Amino acid sequence: MRATFDTHALIWYLLSDSRLSIVARSLLDEIFQSGDSVGIPSICLVEIVYLVEKQRVPDHTLDLLQRELRERDKFFVVVSLDEQIALRVADIDRATVPELPDRVIAATALHLGVPLITRDHKIHASGIETIW
């Protein structure tokens, strides 16, 4: 696994949205071409369900994600929240990254030892290795 998605980066990748940075898109293309994988913290799935319910992302976003998980299962790897990741949340400063889902996502990347694909300035400020 070479990187991990933050929720908004995953959504923008799925929707081919121009808000995904060129650097992030190039890295994802490179990872896909190499046959390697990118992690999706399981909490991202929960956030996408919530964002669809709140009509903050298109209704078909969840369907797209489910299709991609089936068709490109070697590229997209869902990373379940487990005890080790939960304990790594303590390594993400709550004053810098106050939202719990963001801390879980950052802790997932930290636990896996891979960069996090995110535009979130608070996560950038936390010292976690990020790509944008």
FENVEN-V581820 format. One record per run of one state. SS is the DSSP state (H for helix, E for strand, C for the rest). FROM is the first residue (numbers start at 1). TO is the last residue. If there is no record, write none. Layout:
# FENVEN-V581820
ss=SS from=FROM to=TO
ss=SS from=FROM to=TO
This chain:
# FENVEN-V581820
ss=C from=1 to=2
ss=E from=3 to=5
ss=C from=6 to=6
ss=H from=7 to=14
ss=C from=15 to=21
ss=H from=22 to=34
ss=C from=35 to=37
ss=E from=38 to=41
ss=H from=42 to=53
ss=C from=54 to=60
ss=H from=61 to=71
ss=C from=72 to=75
ss=E from=76 to=79
ss=C from=80 to=82
ss=H from=83 to=91
ss=C from=92 to=99
ss=H from=100 to=112
ss=C from=113 to=114
ss=E from=115 to=117
ss=C from=118 to=120
ss=H from=121 to=125
ss=C from=126 to=129
ss=E from=130 to=131
ss=C from=132 to=132
